[in-house]
């Protein structure tokens, strides 16, 4: 009887250790990098509200804000559920290609751009911002990427949506 119990205990322990992880370091890194990237994207698109832009760009900016805020809320919840920090020092991810953020001076220059130059600058900055998100999402779904189904699905959606947004931005006549 003791042998049977020992075998059952070993089998149960073995089953527990062979289950795939819920998330890995790549999932955590992806979320930790995408949260500030999204926050900066929201900051950029909010500049569109009070500035002269084609209505199609204003509509796109509003949609981007809602989408990226929803994504950010989801990512924060996942990290909380995983007992992982939301942020780490930016240099912590240097080995993974670093943060895909728009340079702060470009965002600052956009804030102070005269109305006559705002549309062109806004399109340039937002296009770069969205392309950075695509590059970041590609790391999650790459060979050394994450294992969490929700994070991988988010990465796929980011690649698809941001690529479509970039195409739309490139077709706007500034």
Beta strands, then each sheet from edge to edge (+ up, - down):
end
